[in-house]
Amino acid sequence: MGKTRTPVSWESPREASAEEVAVNHGLAKQCFAAFVVSLTTFNCGLSTVWISPTSVELTAGANIVGRFEEDEISIKILTSHYAAVLSALLMGLTANSYGRKPALYLAAIINIIGGEILRNAEDSTSIWAGNACASCTIVSGLVVGPMLLSEIAHQRVRGALITFCALQFNFGMLAAYSLYPFFSKNVFQIIYIIIPAAQLILYIFIPESPYFLVSKSRTLEAEGSLFWSRGSNRPIAKGELAILVRSSLTQHRSALQVIKSRATRRGFLTSTGLVFFQR
């Protein structure tokens, strides 16, 4: 289902008109992509509020790493969230240079490592390191995942599918608060591992972003990506590819130009400030 390779020449040479392209094809596959991407967002919600329901247990000393003071918890978790700022640069460069999917694969692997560290934590430093790795989910869940989805989904359903991803973030936070009284923190840490591990498999069935492929002059692969996400309709894939190619010719900017832009610098400083003052 996720194979994006296409033959050197398509059987149908016809290119769909703008009116035909405006009609959504392949809604089921787009919803599947939204579900897979939203798992990252759900896990992001779990990891974001991990410390809140477990703070009572940590301060009571009922854990293998000993007793924590409330201020110590706050400081360690706050500083570990700075990893989200650094991972934003790493994920951004990876997504721009190698593709959205490699960035998501990288985030999933880091998240698995973080969950494993938390599950086997024996001191406060291990908890800090594990939560720092889990913080990378914030970037992949709220930025890279929706980015890939927005570039795969048709414009008619793009907003609804991305909104679903945002709702999954809230569902993750709700699950952390409501289910923790019934499960130990080890169960949640296992969930942190299972979800990204499952995504490593599910990502195989989703194509790379056609926008990214066009920007790298890999038009044949971009056509295959559109062929998958547009219900295996070749004329529609050709028509939308033509639109993407024309758009990329007028909007292409290098990574250095993006970094130098005032809007990018302002956004980076704002996000860094929000992370710094969130606790």
N, C-alpha and C positions, 0 to 999 in steps of 0.2 A: 504493500500500500504506500510505503514511503519512498519507493525508488524514484529518483528524479532523473536518471539517465534517459536520454532520448536518442532516437536514431539520427544519423547524420542528416537525413532529409525526411520531412514529414510526408505522410501519404496525402494529406489534404493541404494544398498550397494556399487555400483561401484564408484571408485575414478578416476576422469579424469586424463589423462596423462599431462605431462608438455607442450606438443604441443597443446593440447586442451585448457589448461589454458591460453596459450599465445593469444588465440583468444578472443576478447572483446565480452562480452554478457551483455545485459541490459544497452545499451548506453542511452536510453531515461530516465531511472531512475537516471543515473549518471548526466545527464544534468539537471534534475529537482533538484537534490541535489546542483549542482553548482549554479543554479539560486537562491535558497533559501539562500545559504551561501553568495552569492555575494550581496544580499540586505544589509547585515551588512557592507560589504566593501563600497557600495554606500553611506550608511549613515555615514560611517567613513569619506568619502570625504566631505560630507556636513558639518559635525561637525568640521573638521580640519580647514576649511577656513571660518567658520561662522563669525569671527570677521572682516574679511577684507571688505566685502561689507556693513557691518553695522556700521563700524567705523565712517563714515561721519555723520550718524544719531545720534550716541551716542555723538560725540563731539559737535554737534549742539544743544543738549539738547532737541531734539524732541522725548522724550521718558519718560516713567513714573518714571524712576529712576533718572532723572536729567542729568546735563551736565557732560561729562567726559573729562579729558585732554588726549591727545594722549599718553603721557608717562604712565598715569594711566591705560589706556586700555592695553598697551603692557605688563606692569608688571603683571596685574591681570590675563590676559589670559596666559602669560608665566608660572606663578606659578601654575595656575590651570592644566596645562598640565603635571605637575609633578605627578599628579594622574595616568597618563598612566604608569609611572615607577612602582608605587606601585601596580597597577592593574595587571601588568605583573607577579608579584610574586603570587598574589591571583589567577589569571586565570590559571597560570602554575600549581600551586599546586592542584587546583580543577580539571583541565583536567587530571592530572596524577593520582590523588587519586580516583576521582569519575566518570570521563569520560569526553569526549569532549562535549557531549550534555549538561550535567549539567553546564559546564563552559559557554556555549553559552546562556543557559537559564538565568544564573546569570548576564551575561553581558547585555542581553536584558532588564532585570528588572531594572538594574542600569541605563541603557540608558533612559528608560521610566521615571524613577524618575528625571533624569537630565533634560529631555525635559519639564516635568511638572513644575520643579523649574524655568526654564528659562521663561516659558510661564506666570508664575505668579510672576515674579521677581519684588520686590519693592525697592530694594537697590542694591548697588554694590556687597555686600557680597553674595546676592542671585545669581547674575550673575556668580560670581566666583564659588560658589558651584555647580550650574547647569552645567557650562562648565567643571568642574572637573569630574562630573559624565559622561558627554558626552565623555570625553577623554578616558574613559574605552573602548569605541567603537573602538579606535585605535588598542588596543591589540586583541580584539575579531575579528575585521575585517581583520587585517593583519596577525594574527598568528593562533589563535585557529580555526577560520573558515576554512582557507586553509589547516590547519592540518587535520581536519576531512575529508575534501574533498579529500585530497591526499591519505588518508587511505581507502576511499570508492571507488574512481575512479580506473579504470583499467589503467595499465601502458601505454597503447597505447594512451590514451586521457588525462592522468593526467596533463601533461604540458599545454595542450591547455585550459583545464578547469580552472586551477589555473591562467593562464594568463588572462582569462576572468574576474576573480575576481579582478585582478590588474587593468584592464581596467575600471571596475565599480567604483573603487576609483577615477580615473580620471574623469569619467562621473559625479560623485557626486560633485567634485570640480567645474567642468564646469557648472553644474546646479546651484550651489550656486552663482557663479559670473554672469551668464547670465540671470537667472530668477528673481534675487532679485529686479531689477528695476520695475518689474511688480507685485510683491507681497510684503506684509509687512513681517517683521521678525517673527511675530506671526504665519504666515502660515508655515514658515520653522520649527518653533518649534513644530507645530502640526505634521509636517511630521516626525520629530525626534521621536515622540511618536507612530505614526501610523505604521511605518516600523518595529520597534522591537515588537510591539504588534501583528502584523501579523505573525512575525517569531515565536512567542511563540506557535502559532497554527501550522504553517508549519513544525516546527521541529518535531512534533509528527509523521509525515509521513517519516522521515528519520531515519535510524537505527544508533545505536552507532557504533563507529569505531571497526572493527574486530580486529585490532592490539591491541587496549586497552583491549578488552574482552579476547583475548588470553593471554595477559600479566597478567590478573587477574585469569587465569585458568577457564574462563567461556566459554569453547570451544563450548558448545551447542548453546549459544547465538551468538557466533562469526560465527558459521555455518549459523545461521538464518540471520545474517547481510549480509553475502556473498550471501546467497540465494536471498535476496532482490536486491542487487546491481549487480548481475550477471544474471539478466533476469529469475529468478526462475528456474535456471538450477542446479539441485542437484549434479550431478557428478562434475560439474565445481566448485561448492561451496566446495565440499569435497576435491577436488584436491588442490584448493588454500588454504584451511584451513591447509592441511598437510604441505604446504610450510611455512605458517606463524608459525606453531608450531615449526618446525625445526629451523626457524630463531630466534624465541624468546628464545630458549634454549641456543643459542650462543651469544645473544646480550643483555640479561637482565642485567640491572644495577639499583641499588636502587637510590632513590631521593637524598640521602646524597652523594653518589658517583658522581652523576651528578653535584651537587652543588660544590663539592670539585675539580672538573676538572678545569684545567687551561683555557680551551676553554670557559667554561660556565662563569667563572669570567670575562674573557676578553670581552665576548659578552655583559655581563650585564653592565660593566663599559663603554663600547663604546656606548651602547644605552642610558645610562643615560647622557653621555656627549653630545650626539646629541640632546636630548630633552632640555638640559640646554642651549646650544648655538644656538638653531634654530631660536631665535628671537633676 
